[in-house]
């Protein structure tokens, strides 16, 4: 049965390694982050809808909007340090 099955599989010139290069390219694209800036994060925090429910952390959008100027530098620094290492 094994011989018959192996004879039914079409021959291919594609090597297994060729699939790995495609995967590596995809991984490189997914992990290519750029540094973020304070104006970007401040803008995103200000766009939050204050009437929406809190997330899993329990911090309301209203509080995030109020605290945005104070927390933005830390968010930016932490994110940028994370992607740099």
URKA-V880051 format. One record per residue. RES is the residue in three letters. PHI is phi in whole degrees, 0 to 359 (* if undefined). Layout:
# URKA-V880051
RES&PHI / RES&PHI
This chain:
# URKA-V880051
UNK&* / UNK&297 / UNK&295 / UNK&296 / UNK&296 / UNK&294 / UNK&288 / UNK&280 / UNK&280 / UNK&293 / UNK&288 / UNK&218 / UNK&267 / UNK&279 / UNK&266 / UNK&301 / UNK&297 / UNK&296 / UNK&289 / UNK&294 / UNK&295 / UNK&296 / UNK&295 / UNK&298 / UNK&298 / UNK&295 / UNK&296 / UNK&299 / UNK&291 / UNK&288 / UNK&260 / UNK&264 / UNK&261 / UNK&250 / UNK&294 / UNK&258 / UNK&241 / UNK&299 / UNK&301 / UNK&298 / UNK&291 / UNK&301 / UNK&297 / UNK&295 / UNK&295 / UNK&289 / UNK&278 / UNK&301 / UNK&273 / UNK&296 / UNK&275 / UNK&285 / UNK&292 / UNK&294 / UNK&277 / UNK&297 / UNK&281 / UNK&80 / UNK&270 / UNK&284 / UNK&298 / UNK&299 / UNK&295 / UNK&299 / UNK&294 / UNK&294 / UNK&275 / UNK&312 / UNK&299 / UNK&278 / UNK&266 / UNK&302 / UNK&302 / UNK&291 / UNK&299 / UNK&297 / UNK&298 / UNK&298 / UNK&296 / UNK&296 / UNK&292 / UNK&296 / UNK&280 / UNK&278 / UNK&248
